Amino acid sequence: MFYHLYNQVATNTLERVAPLTHAVGNVLKHVFVIGFSIIIFGNRISTQTGIGTAIAIAGVAIYSLIKARIEEEKRQAKAA
């Protein structure tokens, strides 16, 4: 049920904001979920885990930003 609600919110948000803004928000959501799980579950973060998490978040951010820019360019090309 929560996953369905998440998808509804994501779809409605994407209709209201630019794809790039949505991509940035999605990356921030990942950061929040990781931070929340660390605080709530008391997971300890080693240096290796921290570096791996940072690399993963950076990878998601880069991928999301590139994908959002490509989609925006496609929308602009169709509109022109």
C-alpha positions, -999 to +999 in steps of 0.1 A: +000+000+000+028+024+009+046+017-023+015+024-043+010+057-024+047+066-031+042+060-068+011+082-068+029+110-051+059+107-074+037+107-105+017+138-093+050+155-084+065+148-118+034+164-135+039+196-115+077+201-115+105+198-141+121+164-145+154+178-132+137+191-100+121+157-096+155+139-100+171+161-073+142+154-050+145+117-056+182+118-047+174+137-015+148+111-007+175+084-008+198+104+015+169+109+039+160+071+039+196+061+046+200+087+073+167+078+089+176+041+090+210+049+106+193+069+133+163+047+140+180+013+137+213+025+153+234+011+124+270+020+128+287+033+097+323+023+090+346+043+068+342+017+040+304+018+043+303+056+043+325+057+012+303+031-005+271+049+004+285+082-009+296+066-042+261+050-046+243+083-039+266+101-062+259+075-089+222+078-085+224+116-086+245+116-118+223+091-135+191+109-125+204+143-136+215+130-170+183+111-175+162+141-165+181+164-189+177+140-218+139+138-211+137+176-209+155+179-243+131+154-258+101+174-245+116+206-259+123+190-293+087+178-295+073+212-285+094+230-311 
